[in-house]
Amino acid sequence: MLKNGIIESSTSPYAFNIIIVGKKDGTGKGIDRMCIKYVPFNEVIEKDSGPIPIIKEYLSLFHEVQWLTMLDLASAY
């Protein structure tokens, strides 16, 4: 991909290795997946060790709400 100009070299501390992973069935047929190896990034980030919120507490906040909407920003709706 580097030779074809799809990717380019980087010396950024936020550059991570790209690895190609074959299909799990082991046949090697079909489309392989391109994955990014975030292991160095995971070693330097601050872990979130807070408790998981209790959903009943959040739902109780909506008991008198007149309007409620859900937006799917990932799908641009």
N, CA, C and O atoms as a Tripos MOL2 file, in Angstrom:
@<TRIPOS>MOLECULE
protein
  308   307    77     0     0
PROTEIN
NO_CHARGES

@<TRIPOS>ATOM
      1 N           0.8260   -1.1810    0.0000 N.3       1 MET1
      2 CA          0.0000    0.0000    0.0000 C.3       1 MET1
      3 C           0.8740    1.2490    0.0000 C.2       1 MET1
      4 O           0.4880    2.2810   -0.5490 O.2       1 MET1
      5 N           2.0460    1.1560    0.6140 N.am      2 LEU2
      6 CA          2.9590    2.2900    0.6160 C.3       2 LEU2
      7 C           3.4630    2.5640   -0.7940 C.2       2 LEU2
      8 O           3.5510    3.7180   -1.2130 O.2       2 LEU2
      9 N           3.7960    1.4990   -1.5270 N.am      3 LYS3
     10 CA          4.2650    1.6420   -2.9100 C.3       3 LYS3
     11 C           3.1950    2.2180   -3.8210 C.2       3 LYS3
     12 O           3.5070    2.9580   -4.7550 O.2       3 LYS3
     13 N           1.9370    1.8860   -3.5600 N.am      4 ASN4
     14 CA          0.8290    2.3600   -4.4010 C.3       4 ASN4
     15 C           0.3120    3.7350   -3.9930 C.2       4 ASN4
     16 O          -0.5920    4.2660   -4.6370 O.2       4 ASN4
     17 N           0.8710    4.3230   -2.9320 N.am      5 GLY5
     18 CA          0.4520    5.6550   -2.5180 C.3       5 GLY5
     19 C          -0.8350    5.6910   -1.7180 C.2       5 GLY5
     20 O          -1.4220    6.7570   -1.5330 O.2       5 GLY5
     21 N          -1.2810    4.5340   -1.2400 N.am      6 ILE6
     22 CA         -2.5130    4.4900   -0.4530 C.3       6 ILE6
     23 C          -2.2450    4.9920    0.9650 C.2       6 ILE6
     24 O          -3.0680    5.6930    1.5540 O.2       6 ILE6
     25 N          -1.0810    4.6230    1.5030 N.am      7 ILE7
     26 CA         -0.6810    5.0900    2.8200 C.3       7 ILE7
     27 C           0.6540    5.7960    2.6930 C.2       7 ILE7
     28 O           1.3320    5.6720    1.6730 O.2       7 ILE7
     29 N           1.0320    6.5340    3.7210 N.am      8 GLU8
     30 CA          2.3230    7.2100    3.7050 C.3       8 GLU8
     31 C           3.0040    7.0370    5.0540 C.2       8 GLU8
     32 O           2.3360    6.8220    6.0660 O.2       8 GLU8
     33 N           4.3250    7.1300    5.0720 N.am      9 SER9
     34 CA          5.0920    6.9940    6.3040 C.3       9 SER9
     35 C           4.8280    8.1840    7.2160 C.2       9 SER9
     36 O           4.5260    9.2870    6.7610 O.2       9 SER9
     37 N           4.9500    7.9310    8.5180 N.am     10 SER10
     38 CA          4.7420    8.9870    9.4900 C.3      10 SER10
     39 C           5.6740    8.7810   10.6740 C.2      10 SER10
     40 O           5.9830    7.6480   11.0440 O.2      10 SER10
     41 N           6.1170    9.8860   11.2620 N.am     11 THR11
     42 CA          6.9330    9.8150   12.4730 C.3      11 THR11
     43 C           6.1700   10.3700   13.6660 C.2      11 THR11
     44 O           6.7620   10.6250   14.7150 O.2      11 THR11
     45 N           4.8910   10.5550   13.5230 N.am     12 SER12
     46 CA          4.0460   11.0780   14.5850 C.3      12 SER12
     47 C           3.9870   10.0920   15.7500 C.2      12 SER12
     48 O           3.9800    8.8820   15.5250 O.2      12 SER12
     49 N           3.9440   10.5850   16.9970 N.am     13 PRO13
     50 CA          3.7790    9.6630   18.1220 C.3      13 PRO13
     51 C           2.3950    9.0160   18.1440 C.2      13 PRO13
     52 O           2.1650    8.0710   18.8990 O.2      13 PRO13
     53 N           1.4850    9.5140   17.3280 N.am     14 TYR14
     54 CA          0.1400    8.9500   17.2510 C.3      14 TYR14
     55 C          -0.0590    8.0750   16.0250 C.2      14 TYR14
     56 O          -1.1930    7.7510   15.6710 O.2      14 TYR14
     57 N           1.0360    7.6880   15.3710 N.am     15 ALA15
     58 CA          0.9530    6.7870   14.2270 C.3      15 ALA15
     59 C           1.0260    5.3500   14.7430 C.2      15 ALA15
     60 O           1.8600    5.0430   15.5950 O.2      15 ALA15
     61 N           0.1810    4.4870   14.2460 N.am     16 PHE16
     62 CA          0.1300    3.1090   14.7130 C.3      16 PHE16
     63 C           0.2860    2.1660   13.5300 C.2      16 PHE16
     64 O          -0.0390    2.5070   12.3930 O.2      16 PHE16
     65 N           0.7930    0.9680   13.8240 N.am     17 ASN17
     66 CA          1.0160   -0.0270   12.7840 C.3      17 ASN17
     67 C          -0.3030   -0.5350   12.2260 C.2      17 ASN17
     68 O          -1.2780   -0.7250   12.9530 O.2      17 ASN17
     69 N          -0.3080   -0.7460   10.9320 N.am     18 ILE18
     70 CA         -1.4550   -1.3560   10.2680 C.3      18 ILE18
     71 C          -1.0870   -2.8040   10.0040 C.2      18 ILE18
     72 O          -0.0130   -3.0980    9.4790 O.2      18 ILE18
     73 N          -1.9810   -3.7010   10.3700 N.am     19 ILE19
     74 CA         -1.7440   -5.1170   10.1250 C.3      19 ILE19
     75 C          -2.9230   -5.6810    9.3360 C.2      19 ILE19
     76 O          -4.0640   -5.2500    9.5000 O.2      19 ILE19
     77 N          -2.6250   -6.6430    8.4860 N.am     20 ILE20
     78 CA         -3.6550   -7.3120    7.6890 C.3      20 ILE20
     79 C          -3.9680   -8.6450    8.3580 C.2      20 ILE20
     80 O          -3.0700   -9.4520    8.5990 O.2      20 ILE20
     81 N          -5.2350   -8.8700    8.6530 N.am     21 VAL21
     82 CA         -5.6600  -10.0680    9.3580 C.3      21 VAL21
     83 C          -6.5270  -10.8950    8.4240 C.2      21 VAL21
     84 O          -7.4660  -10.3770    7.8190 O.2      21 VAL21
     85 N          -6.2150  -12.1790    8.3060 N.am     22 GLY22
     86 CA         -6.9870  -13.0770    7.4550 C.3      22 GLY22
     87 C          -8.3080  -13.4620    8.0930 C.2      22 GLY22
     88 O          -8.5550  -13.1790    9.2650 O.2      22 GLY22
     89 N          -9.1500  -14.1080    7.3090 N.am     23 LYS23
     90 CA        -10.4470  -14.5480    7.8170 C.3      23 LYS23
     91 C         -10.2450  -15.6030    8.8890 C.2      23 LYS23
     92 O          -9.2570  -16.3380    8.8640 O.2      23 LYS23
     93 N         -11.1840  -15.6800    9.8380 N.am     24 LYS24
     94 CA        -11.0620  -16.6160   10.9470 C.3      24 LYS24
     95 C         -11.1930  -18.0750   10.5140 C.2      24 LYS24
     96 O         -10.6950  -18.9590   11.2110 O.2      24 LYS24
     97 N         -11.8440  -18.3520    9.3940 N.am     25 ASP25
     98 CA        -12.0260  -19.7430    8.9910 C.3      25 ASP25
     99 C         -10.7270  -20.3710    8.4890 C.2      25 ASP25
    100 O         -10.6610  -21.5870    8.3100 O.2      25 ASP25
    101 N          -9.7010  -19.5650    8.2610 N.am     26 GLY26
    102 CA         -8.3940  -20.0820    7.9030 C.3      26 GLY26
    103 C          -8.2380  -20.4780    6.4520 C.2      26 GLY26
    104 O          -7.1750  -20.9610    6.0630 O.2      26 GLY26
    105 N          -9.2570  -20.2890    5.6440 N.am     27 THR27
    106 CA         -9.1430  -20.6960    4.2490 C.3      27 THR27
    107 C          -8.3070  -19.7180    3.4450 C.2      27 THR27
    108 O          -7.7240  -20.0880    2.4260 O.2      27 THR27
    109 N          -8.2430  -18.4710    3.8940 N.am     28 GLY28
    110 CA         -7.4860  -17.4660    3.1630 C.3      28 GLY28
    111 C          -8.2400  -16.9170    1.9740 C.2      28 GLY28
    112 O          -7.7270  -16.0560    1.2610 O.2      28 GLY28
    113 N          -9.4430  -17.3970    1.7500 N.am     29 LYS29
    114 CA        -10.2560  -16.9110    0.6360 C.3      29 LYS29
    115 C         -11.0750  -15.7180    1.0950 C.2      29 LYS29
    116 O         -11.3730  -15.5770    2.2810 O.2      29 LYS29
    117 N         -11.4320  -14.8720    0.1630 N.am     30 GLY30
    118 CA        -12.2590  -13.7300    0.5000 C.3      30 GLY30
    119 C         -11.4190  -12.5050    0.8210 C.2      30 GLY30
    120 O         -10.2340  -12.4480    0.4940 O.2      30 GLY30
    121 N         -12.0340  -11.5400    1.4550 N.am     31 ILE31
    122 CA        -11.3900  -10.2660    1.7390 C.3      31 ILE31
    123 C         -10.7780  -10.3070    3.1360 C.2      31 ILE31
    124 O         -11.4550  -10.6370    4.1090 O.2      31 ILE31
    125 N          -9.5070   -9.9720    3.2240 N.am     32 ASP32
    126 CA         -8.8500   -9.8550    4.5160 C.3      32 ASP32
    127 C          -9.2280   -8.5180    5.1390 C.2      32 ASP32
    128 O          -9.7010   -7.6110    4.4540 O.2      32 ASP32
    129 N          -9.0130   -8.4100    6.4440 N.am     33 ARG33
    130 CA         -9.3490   -7.1830    7.1420 C.3      33 ARG33
    131 C          -8.0810   -6.3840    7.4270 C.2      33 ARG33
    132 O          -7.0420   -6.9510    7.7640 O.2      33 ARG33
    133 N          -8.1750   -5.0690    7.2920 N.am     34 MET34
    134 CA         -7.0790   -4.1900    7.6630 C.3      34 MET34
    135 C          -7.3660   -3.6780    9.0660 C.2      34 MET34
    136 O          -8.4010   -3.0520    9.2980 O.2      34 MET34
    137 N          -6.4630   -3.9390   10.0020 N.am     35 CYS35
    138 CA         -6.6410   -3.5480   11.3970 C.3      35 CYS35
    139 C          -5.5120   -2.6300   11.8140 C.2      35 CYS35
    140 O          -4.4200   -2.6690   11.2460 O.2      35 CYS35
    141 N          -5.7800   -1.8050   12.8100 N.am     36 ILE36
    142 CA         -4.7730   -0.8970   13.3480 C.3      36 ILE36
    143 C          -4.3750   -1.4150   14.7210 C.2      36 ILE36
    144 O          -5.2290   -1.6900   15.5640 O.2      36 ILE36
    145 N          -3.0700   -1.5460   14.9390 N.am     37 LYS37
    146 CA         -2.5530   -2.0720   16.1980 C.3      37 LYS37
    147 C          -2.3960   -0.9220   17.1890 C.2      37 LYS37
    148 O          -1.4540   -0.1350   17.0990 O.2      37 LYS37
    149 N          -3.3400   -0.8330   18.1440 N.am     38 TYR38
    150 CA         -3.3660    0.2580   19.1120 C.3      38 TYR38
    151 C          -2.6790   -0.1000   20.4310 C.2      38 TYR38
    152 O          -2.8930    0.5910   21.4280 O.2      38 TYR38
    153 N          -1.8720   -1.1440   20.4710 N.am     39 VAL39
    154 CA         -1.2320   -1.5710   21.7140 C.3      39 VAL39
    155 C          -0.4020   -0.4490   22.3410 C.2      39 VAL39
    156 O          -0.5260   -0.2340   23.5460 O.2      39 VAL39
    157 N           0.4420    0.2840   21.5920 N.am     40 PRO40
    158 CA          1.1950    1.3660   22.2310 C.3      40 PRO40
    159 C           0.2890    2.4680   22.7840 C.2      40 PRO40
    160 O           0.5910    3.0530   23.8240 O.2      40 PRO40
    161 N          -0.7910    2.7450   22.1130 N.am     41 PHE41
    162 CA         -1.7430    3.7610   22.5650 C.3      41 PHE41
    163 C          -2.4130    3.3290   23.8590 C.2      41 PHE41
    164 O          -2.5830    4.1330   24.7750 O.2      41 PHE41
    165 N          -2.7940    2.0560   23.9320 N.am     42 ASN42
    166 CA         -3.4640    1.5460   25.1250 C.3      42 ASN42
    167 C          -2.5540    1.5870   26.3470 C.2      42 ASN42
    168 O          -3.0430    1.6540   27.4740 O.2      42 ASN42
    169 N          -1.2440    1.5470   26.1420 N.am     43 GLU43
    170 CA         -0.3100    1.5660   27.2670 C.3      43 GLU43
    171 C          -0.1730    2.9580   27.8800 C.2      43 GLU43
    172 O           0.2080    3.0640   29.0460 O.2      43 GLU43
    173 N          -0.4680    4.0270   27.1420 N.am     44 VAL44
    174 CA         -0.2680    5.3780   27.6560 C.3      44 VAL44
    175 C          -1.5520    6.1070   28.0320 C.2      44 VAL44
    176 O          -1.4900    7.1610   28.6650 O.2      44 VAL44
    177 N          -2.7150    5.5750   27.6600 N.am     45 ILE45
    178 CA         -3.9540    6.2690   27.9910 C.3      45 ILE45
    179 C          -4.3200    6.0430   29.4500 C.2      45 ILE45
    180 O          -3.9040    5.0610   30.0640 O.2      45 ILE45
    181 N          -5.0980    6.9590   29.9900 N.am     46 GLU46
    182 CA         -5.5670    6.8450   31.3660 C.3      46 GLU46
    183 C          -6.8060    5.9650   31.3710 C.2      46 GLU46
    184 O          -7.7630    6.2210   30.6410 O.2      46 GLU46
    185 N          -6.7820    4.9480   32.1810 N.am     47 LYS47
    186 CA         -7.8980    4.0050   32.2450 C.3      47 LYS47
    187 C          -9.0530    4.6310   33.0170 C.2      47 LYS47
    188 O          -8.8390    5.3200   34.0150 O.2      47 LYS47
    189 N         -10.2700    4.3920   32.5570 N.am     48 ASP48
    190 CA        -11.4770    4.8640   33.2280 C.3      48 ASP48
    191 C         -11.9230    3.7690   34.1920 C.2      48 ASP48
    192 O         -12.4450    2.7390   33.7690 O.2      48 ASP48
    193 N         -11.7200    3.9890   35.4620 N.am     49 SER49
    194 CA        -12.0430    2.9540   36.4420 C.3      49 SER49
    195 C         -13.2610    3.3120   37.2820 C.2      49 SER49
    196 O         -13.4400    2.7850   38.3800 O.2      49 SER49
    197 N         -14.0870    4.1950   36.7740 N.am     50 GLY50
    198 CA        -15.2800    4.5910   37.5080 C.3      50 GLY50
    199 C         -16.3480    3.5180   37.4590 C.2      50 GLY50
    200 O         -16.2820    2.6130   36.6270 O.2      50 GLY50
    201 N         -17.3330    3.6100   38.3440 N.am     51 PRO51
    202 CA        -18.4040    2.6090   38.3480 C.3      51 PRO51
    203 C         -19.3260    2.7690   37.1320 C.2      51 PRO51
    204 O         -19.4580    3.8580   36.5740 O.2      51 PRO51
    205 N         -19.9410    1.6890   36.7490 N.am     52 ILE52
    206 CA        -20.9130    1.7160   35.6490 C.3      52 ILE52
    207 C         -22.1840    2.3840   36.1610 C.2      52 ILE52
    208 O         -22.6680    2.0150   37.2310 O.2      52 ILE52
    209 N         -22.7460    3.3610   35.4300 N.am     53 PRO53
    210 CA        -23.9470    4.0400   35.9150 C.3      53 PRO53
    211 C         -25.1420    3.0850   36.0070 C.2      53 PRO53
    212 O         -25.2480    2.1200   35.2490 O.2      53 PRO53
    213 N         -26.0180    3.3750   36.9380 N.am     54 ILE54
    214 CA        -27.2210    2.5620   37.1350 C.3      54 ILE54
    215 C         -28.3150    3.1320   36.2370 C.2      54 ILE54
    216 O         -28.7030    4.2920   36.3780 O.2      54 ILE54
    217 N         -28.8060    2.3140   35.3210 N.am     55 ILE55
    218 CA        -29.7560    2.7780   34.3100 C.3      55 ILE55
    219 C         -31.0710    3.2270   34.9370 C.2      55 ILE55
    220 O         -31.7050    4.1410   34.4090 O.2      55 ILE55
    221 N         -31.5000    2.6320   36.0270 N.am     56 LYS56
    222 CA        -32.7640    3.0250   36.6630 C.3      56 LYS56
    223 C         -32.7070    4.4700   37.1530 C.2      56 LYS56
    224 O         -33.7170    5.1730   37.1200 O.2      56 LYS56
    225 N         -31.5460    4.9170   37.6050 N.am     57 GLU57
    226 CA        -31.4090    6.3020   38.0510 C.3      57 GLU57
    227 C         -31.5880    7.2680   36.8840 C.2      57 GLU57
    228 O         -32.2180    8.3150   37.0360 O.2      57 GLU57
    229 N         -31.0400    6.9260   35.7290 N.am     58 TYR58
    230 CA        -31.1830    7.7870   34.5570 C.3      58 TYR58
    231 C         -32.6110    7.7610   34.0130 C.2      58 TYR58
    232 O         -33.1210    8.7960   33.5850 O.2      58 TYR58
    233 N         -33.2500    6.6210   34.0220 N.am     59 LEU59
    234 CA        -34.6250    6.5310   33.5280 C.3      59 LEU59
    235 C         -35.5880    7.3160   34.4100 C.2      59 LEU59
    236 O         -36.5920    7.8340   33.9210 O.2      59 LEU59
    237 N         -35.2970    7.4080   35.6920 N.am     60 SER60
    238 CA        -36.1770    8.1730   36.5910 C.3      60 SER60
    239 C         -36.1360    9.6690   36.2620 C.2      60 SER60
    240 O         -37.0680   10.3940   36.6110 O.2      60 SER60
    241 N         -35.0950   10.1370   35.6110 N.am     61 LEU61
    242 CA        -35.0110   11.5390   35.2120 C.3      61 LEU61
    243 C         -35.9890   11.8890   34.0890 C.2      61 LEU61
    244 O         -36.2980   13.0620   33.8790 O.2      61 LEU61
    245 N         -36.4740   10.8790   33.3690 N.am     62 PHE62
    246 CA        -37.3360   11.1070   32.2150 C.3      62 PHE62
    247 C         -38.8250   10.9190   32.5090 C.2      62 PHE62
    248 O         -39.6190   10.9340   31.5690 O.2      62 PHE62
    249 N         -39.2380   10.7450   33.7440 N.am     63 HIS63
    250 CA        -40.6220   10.3920   34.0220 C.3      63 HIS63
    251 C         -41.6140   11.5060   33.6900 C.2      63 HIS63
    252 O         -42.7830   11.2080   33.4440 O.2      63 HIS63
    253 N         -41.2020   12.7790   33.6700 N.am     64 GLU64
    254 CA        -42.1180   13.8740   33.3350 C.3      64 GLU64
    255 C         -41.7610   14.5520   32.0120 C.2      64 GLU64
    256 O         -42.2310   15.6550   31.7340 O.2      64 GLU64
    257 N         -40.9600   13.9180   31.2230 N.am     65 VAL65
    258 CA        -40.5150   14.5160   29.9640 C.3      65 VAL65
    259 C         -41.6290   14.4290   28.9320 C.2      65 VAL65
    260 O         -42.2760   13.3920   28.7850 O.2      65 VAL65
    261 N         -41.8490   15.5540   28.2050 N.am     66 GLN66
    262 CA        -42.8690   15.5640   27.1620 C.3      66 GLN66
    263 C         -42.3100   15.1030   25.8240 C.2      66 GLN66
    264 O         -42.9760   14.3710   25.0920 O.2      66 GLN66
    265 N         -41.1080   15.5200   25.5020 N.am     67 TRP67
    266 CA        -40.5020   15.2010   24.2170 C.3      67 TRP67
    267 C         -39.1830   14.4670   24.4430 C.2      67 TRP67
    268 O         -38.3720   14.8580   25.2830 O.2      67 TRP67
    269 N         -38.9930   13.4200   23.6940 N.am     68 LEU68
    270 CA        -37.7510   12.6620   23.7630 C.3      68 LEU68
    271 C         -37.3830   12.2520   22.3390 C.2      68 LEU68
    272 O         -38.2240   11.7410   21.6000 O.2      68 LEU68
    273 N         -36.1520   12.4730   21.9640 N.am     69 THR69
    274 CA        -35.7270   12.1080   20.6250 C.3      69 THR69
    275 C         -34.4230   11.3370   20.7000 C.2      69 THR69
    276 O         -33.6620   11.4710   21.6590 O.2      69 THR69
    277 N         -34.1750   10.5390   19.6900 N.am     70 MET70
    278 CA        -32.9220    9.8080   19.5870 C.3      70 MET70
    279 C         -32.3240   10.1230   18.2230 C.2      70 MET70
    280 O         -32.9740    9.9460   17.1930 O.2      70 MET70
    281 N         -31.0990   10.5840   18.2260 N.am     71 LEU71
    282 CA        -30.4150   10.9140   16.9880 C.3      71 LEU71
    283 C         -29.2910    9.9240   16.7470 C.2      71 LEU71
    284 O         -28.5020    9.6270   17.6440 O.2      71 LEU71
    285 N         -29.2300    9.4270   15.5470 N.am     72 ASP72
    286 CA        -28.1630    8.5080   15.1770 C.3      72 ASP72
    287 C         -27.1210    9.3000   14.4290 C.2      72 ASP72
    288 O         -27.1790    9.3930   13.2030 O.2      72 ASP72
    289 N         -26.1530    9.8840   15.1500 N.am     73 LEU73
    290 CA        -25.1540   10.7360   14.5180 C.3      73 LEU73
    291 C         -24.1550    9.9370   13.6900 C.2      73 LEU73
    292 O         -23.5480   10.4750   12.7640 O.2      73 LEU73
    293 N         -23.9810    8.6780   14.0100 N.am     74 ALA74
    294 CA        -23.0410    7.8600   13.2370 C.3      74 ALA74
    295 C         -23.5530    7.6400   11.8160 C.2      74 ALA74
    296 O         -22.7620    7.5300   10.8800 O.2      74 ALA74
    297 N         -24.8710    7.5750   11.6540 N.am     75 SER75
    298 CA        -25.4540    7.3780   10.3290 C.3      75 SER75
    299 C         -25.9130    8.6830    9.6940 C.2      75 SER75
    300 O         -26.5310    8.6700    8.6300 O.2      75 SER75
    301 N         -25.6200    9.7930   10.3260 N.am     76 ALA76
    302 CA        -25.9320   11.1360    9.8150 C.3      76 ALA76
    303 C         -27.4300   11.3650    9.6670 C.2      76 ALA76
    304 O         -27.8700   11.9820    8.6970 O.2      76 ALA76
    305 N         -28.2090   10.8760   10.6120 N.am     77 TYR77
    306 CA        -29.6430   11.1390   10.6000 C.3      77 TYR77
    307 C         -29.9550   12.2170   11.5990 C.2      77 TYR77
    308 O         -31.1150   12.5990   11.7540 O.2      77 TYR77
@<TRIPOS>BOND
     1     1     2 1
     2     2     3 1
     3     3     4 2
     4     3     5 am
     5     5     6 1
     6     6     7 1
     7     7     8 2
     8     7     9 am
     9     9    10 1
    10    10    11 1
    11    11    12 2
    12    11    13 am
    13    13    14 1
    14    14    15 1
    15    15    16 2
    16    15    17 am
    17    17    18 1
    18    18    19 1
    19    19    20 2
    20    19    21 am
    21    21    22 1
    22    22    23 1
    23    23    24 2
    24    23    25 am
    25    25    26 1
    26    26    27 1
    27    27    28 2
    28    27    29 am
    29    29    30 1
    30    30    31 1
    31    31    32 2
    32    31    33 am
    33    33    34 1
    34    34    35 1
    35    35    36 2
    36    35    37 am
    37    37    38 1
    38    38    39 1
    39    39    40 2
    40    39    41 am
    41    41    42 1
    42    42    43 1
    43    43    44 2
    44    43    45 am
    45    45    46 1
    46    46    47 1
    47    47    48 2
    48    47    49 am
    49    49    50 1
    50    50    51 1
    51    51    52 2
    52    51    53 am
    53    53    54 1
    54    54    55 1
    55    55    56 2
    56    55    57 am
    57    57    58 1
    58    58    59 1
    59    59    60 2
    60    59    61 am
    61    61    62 1
    62    62    63 1
    63    63    64 2
    64    63    65 am
    65    65    66 1
    66    66    67 1
    67    67    68 2
    68    67    69 am
    69    69    70 1
    70    70    71 1
    71    71    72 2
    72    71    73 am
    73    73    74 1
    74    74    75 1
    75    75    76 2
    76    75    77 am
    77    77    78 1
    78    78    79 1
    79    79    80 2
    80    79    81 am
    81    81    82 1
    82    82    83 1
    83    83    84 2
    84    83    85 am
    85    85    86 1
    86    86    87 1
    87    87    88 2
    88    87    89 am
    89    89    90 1
    90    90    91 1
    91    91    92 2
    92    91    93 am
    93    93    94 1
    94    94    95 1
    95    95    96 2
    96    95    97 am
    97    97    98 1
    98    98    99 1
    99    99   100 2
   100    99   101 am
   101   101   102 1
   102   102   103 1
   103   103   104 2
   104   103   105 am
   105   105   106 1
   106   106   107 1
   107   107   108 2
   108   107   109 am
   109   109   110 1
   110   110   111 1
   111   111   112 2
   112   111   113 am
   113   113   114 1
   114   114   115 1
   115   115   116 2
   116   115   117 am
   117   117   118 1
   118   118   119 1
   119   119   120 2
   120   119   121 am
   121   121   122 1
   122   122   123 1
   123   123   124 2
   124   123   125 am
   125   125   126 1
   126   126   127 1
   127   127   128 2
   128   127   129 am
   129   129   130 1
   130   130   131 1
   131   131   132 2
   132   131   133 am
   133   133   134 1
   134   134   135 1
   135   135   136 2
   136   135   137 am
   137   137   138 1
   138   138   139 1
   139   139   140 2
   140   139   141 am
   141   141   142 1
   142   142   143 1
   143   143   144 2
   144   143   145 am
   145   145   146 1
   146   146   147 1
   147   147   148 2
   148   147   149 am
   149   149   150 1
   150   150   151 1
   151   151   152 2
   152   151   153 am
   153   153   154 1
   154   154   155 1
   155   155   156 2
   156   155   157 am
   157   157   158 1
   158   158   159 1
   159   159   160 2
   160   159   161 am
   161   161   162 1
   162   162   163 1
   163   163   164 2
   164   163   165 am
   165   165   166 1
   166   166   167 1
   167   167   168 2
   168   167   169 am
   169   169   170 1
   170   170   171 1
   171   171   172 2
   172   171   173 am
   173   173   174 1
   174   174   175 1
   175   175   176 2
   176   175   177 am
   177   177   178 1
   178   178   179 1
   179   179   180 2
   180   179   181 am
   181   181   182 1
   182   182   183 1
   183   183   184 2
   184   183   185 am
   185   185   186 1
   186   186   187 1
   187   187   188 2
   188   187   189 am
   189   189   190 1
   190   190   191 1
   191   191   192 2
   192   191   193 am
   193   193   194 1
   194   194   195 1
   195   195   196 2
   196   195   197 am
   197   197   198 1
   198   198   199 1
   199   199   200 2
   200   199   201 am
   201   201   202 1
   202   202   203 1
   203   203   204 2
   204   203   205 am
   205   205   206 1
   206   206   207 1
   207   207   208 2
   208   207   209 am
   209   209   210 1
   210   210   211 1
   211   211   212 2
   212   211   213 am
   213   213   214 1
   214   214   215 1
   215   215   216 2
   216   215   217 am
   217   217   218 1
   218   218   219 1
   219   219   220 2
   220   219   221 am
   221   221   222 1
   222   222   223 1
   223   223   224 2
   224   223   225 am
   225   225   226 1
   226   226   227 1
   227   227   228 2
   228   227   229 am
   229   229   230 1
   230   230   231 1
   231   231   232 2
   232   231   233 am
   233   233   234 1
   234   234   235 1
   235   235   236 2
   236   235   237 am
   237   237   238 1
   238   238   239 1
   239   239   240 2
   240   239   241 am
   241   241   242 1
   242   242   243 1
   243   243   244 2
   244   243   245 am
   245   245   246 1
   246   246   247 1
   247   247   248 2
   248   247   249 am
   249   249   250 1
   250   250   251 1
   251   251   252 2
   252   251   253 am
   253   253   254 1
   254   254   255 1
   255   255   256 2
   256   255   257 am
   257   257   258 1
   258   258   259 1
   259   259   260 2
   260   259   261 am
   261   261   262 1
   262   262   263 1
   263   263   264 2
   264   263   265 am
   265   265   266 1
   266   266   267 1
   267   267   268 2
   268   267   269 am
   269   269   270 1
   270   270   271 1
   271   271   272 2
   272   271   273 am
   273   273   274 1
   274   274   275 1
   275   275   276 2
   276   275   277 am
   277   277   278 1
   278   278   279 1
   279   279   280 2
   280   279   281 am
   281   281   282 1
   282   282   283 1
   283   283   284 2
   284   283   285 am
   285   285   286 1
   286   286   287 1
   287   287   288 2
   288   287   289 am
   289   289   290 1
   290   290   291 1
   291   291   292 2
   292   291   293 am
   293   293   294 1
   294   294   295 1
   295   295   296 2
   296   295   297 am
   297   297   298 1
   298   298   299 1
   299   299   300 2
   300   299   301 am
   301   301   302 1
   302   302   303 1
   303   303   304 2
   304   303   305 am
   305   305   306 1
   306   306   307 1
   307   307   308 2
@<TRIPOS>SUBSTRUCTURE
     1 MET1         2 RESIDUE 1 A MET
     2 LEU2         6 RESIDUE 1 A LEU
     3 LYS3        10 RESIDUE 1 A LYS
     4 ASN4        14 RESIDUE 1 A ASN
     5 GLY5        18 RESIDUE 1 A GLY
     6 ILE6        22 RESIDUE 1 A ILE
     7 ILE7        26 RESIDUE 1 A ILE
     8 GLU8        30 RESIDUE 1 A GLU
     9 SER9        34 RESIDUE 1 A SER
    10 SER10       38 RESIDUE 1 A SER
    11 THR11       42 RESIDUE 1 A THR
    12 SER12       46 RESIDUE 1 A SER
    13 PRO13       50 RESIDUE 1 A PRO
    14 TYR14       54 RESIDUE 1 A TYR
    15 ALA15       58 RESIDUE 1 A ALA
    16 PHE16       62 RESIDUE 1 A PHE
    17 ASN17       66 RESIDUE 1 A ASN
    18 ILE18       70 RESIDUE 1 A ILE
    19 ILE19       74 RESIDUE 1 A ILE
    20 ILE20       78 RESIDUE 1 A ILE
    21 VAL21       82 RESIDUE 1 A VAL
    22 GLY22       86 RESIDUE 1 A GLY
    23 LYS23       90 RESIDUE 1 A LYS
    24 LYS24       94 RESIDUE 1 A LYS
    25 ASP25       98 RESIDUE 1 A ASP
    26 GLY26      102 RESIDUE 1 A GLY
    27 THR27      106 RESIDUE 1 A THR
    28 GLY28      110 RESIDUE 1 A GLY
    29 LYS29      114 RESIDUE 1 A LYS
    30 GLY30      118 RESIDUE 1 A GLY
    31 ILE31      122 RESIDUE 1 A ILE
    32 ASP32      126 RESIDUE 1 A ASP
    33 ARG33      130 RESIDUE 1 A ARG
    34 MET34      134 RESIDUE 1 A MET
    35 CYS35      138 RESIDUE 1 A CYS
    36 ILE36      142 RESIDUE 1 A ILE
    37 LYS37      146 RESIDUE 1 A LYS
    38 TYR38      150 RESIDUE 1 A TYR
    39 VAL39      154 RESIDUE 1 A VAL
    40 PRO40      158 RESIDUE 1 A PRO
    41 PHE41      162 RESIDUE 1 A PHE
    42 ASN42      166 RESIDUE 1 A ASN
    43 GLU43      170 RESIDUE 1 A GLU
    44 VAL44      174 RESIDUE 1 A VAL
    45 ILE45      178 RESIDUE 1 A ILE
    46 GLU46      182 RESIDUE 1 A GLU
    47 LYS47      186 RESIDUE 1 A LYS
    48 ASP48      190 RESIDUE 1 A ASP
    49 SER49      194 RESIDUE 1 A SER
    50 GLY50      198 RESIDUE 1 A GLY
    51 PRO51      202 RESIDUE 1 A PRO
    52 ILE52      206 RESIDUE 1 A ILE
    53 PRO53      210 RESIDUE 1 A PRO
    54 ILE54      214 RESIDUE 1 A ILE
    55 ILE55      218 RESIDUE 1 A ILE
    56 LYS56      222 RESIDUE 1 A LYS
    57 GLU57      226 RESIDUE 1 A GLU
    58 TYR58      230 RESIDUE 1 A TYR
    59 LEU59      234 RESIDUE 1 A LEU
    60 SER60      238 RESIDUE 1 A SER
    61 LEU61      242 RESIDUE 1 A LEU
    62 PHE62      246 RESIDUE 1 A PHE
    63 HIS63      250 RESIDUE 1 A HIS
    64 GLU64      254 RESIDUE 1 A GLU
    65 VAL65      258 RESIDUE 1 A VAL
    66 GLN66      262 RESIDUE 1 A GLN
    67 TRP67      266 RESIDUE 1 A TRP
    68 LEU68      270 RESIDUE 1 A LEU
    69 THR69      274 RESIDUE 1 A THR
    70 MET70      278 RESIDUE 1 A MET
    71 LEU71      282 RESIDUE 1 A LEU
    72 ASP72      286 RESIDUE 1 A ASP
    73 LEU73      290 RESIDUE 1 A LEU
    74 ALA74      294 RESIDUE 1 A ALA
    75 SER75      298 RESIDUE 1 A SER
    76 ALA76      302 RESIDUE 1 A ALA
    77 TYR77      306 RESIDUE 1 A TYR
